[in-house]
Amino acid sequence: MGPYRDFWPIYLGAHRGKWTQRFHLVASIIGAIGVFSAIGLGMPLLAPAGILLALTLAFGSHYLIEGNHPTIAKNPLWSAVGDVHMCILLVTGRLPAEMKRMGLERPVVERFVWAKAKN
């Protein structure tokens, strides 16, 4: 496993679309709610349910919107760190500047795979 600084551009490059980023933010919030609810309410099944729903949303955004594959297969740990990093930058409004710094641009048109299949 290489250093995170080498993985970050790969992660960010797989998350160029604003809707992919937003789906990941919502997925992260749902996953966190599931885990913290499981702890706070003493209902352990809420944690895997929240995480499963979060992964479904995040993976779906790659296949249906971004048209690529999740980076979790390349490095699960750095993918989790990258997700938190991206979500913090997204919420604080610093993600566009970071993408520009990395030489990444948003796609001109969001790629909704299911819409393309109908044409």
Secondary structure, 3 states (H helix, E strand, C coil): CCCHHHHHHHHHHCCCCHHHHHHHHHHHHHHHHHHHHHHHHCCCCHHHHHHHHHHHHHHHHHHHHHCCCCHHHCCHHHHHHHHHHHHHHHHHCCHHHHHHHCCCCCCCCCCCHHHHHHC
